[in-house]
Amino acid sequence: MVAIKAIAGSEILRGQAAMLLPALRHEALKPATPQEIVGIIRSREQTFGDLRTKRTDAEWTMFWADYFEALKGLTAASIEAGMKAYVALPDAEWAPKPGKLAALARETTVVSKFSRAWHRAKTAIQQAAQPKAPEPKPVVKDSPEQVKAMVSEVKQALDGTPTAMAMKARRTLHRPPSAPLEAGSHMSAEMRAKLIEQGVIVAPVVQNEEAA
């Protein structure tokens, strides 16, 4: 993960990884050559010894032909892992049957140095290509005084709208039925306001003290 992060975060390393990616893939998936297959199997001669038997060139050709066919397409790292798995079997006998060795090579999980390098380079390039999520903006909390001031500004702005002013005037005109009657009047304030609104009666003119 550290190597992948370092490659993904460096433009120079990403460029180098992109150039090496085809070669790394080729090496990671390259099938084992006949020479590699022979070398892997012969490396166990000191353990079993049977391959030291003298054979003619024709006999050796026939002996290896089945291994080449059974292990065709498998990487050298996979065949080596299959050999290790076979040698570890309690009933292992030499030489391993080609089909048995091939099955173990396919079943055994192995990661060669080229496979690791290919995976790191490919993953780093893919991560760098993904769009980055925007960094969250810091949350700025207002103080109680700021909140109170903002609420007051909003309230003043709303109170100054035509709708709010009309509602305020209507509430002043239409006082609740529980409001006391004016002095010398037998008509409730609500009824007087309603009649004034309907034009039945005229609202009394209130003179200020200076005019009086």
Protein Blocks (a to p, Z undefined) as FASTA:
>chain_A
ZZmmmmmmpmklmmmmmmmmmmmmmmmmmccdfklmmmmmmmmmmmnommmpccdfklmm
mmmmmmmmmmgoiafklmmmmmmmmmmpmkbccdddfklmmmmmmmpccddfklmmmmmm
mmmmmmmmpccdddddddddddfklmmmmmmmmmmmmmmpmklmmmmmmmmmmccfklcc
dehiabdfklmmmmmmnomaccdddddfklZZ
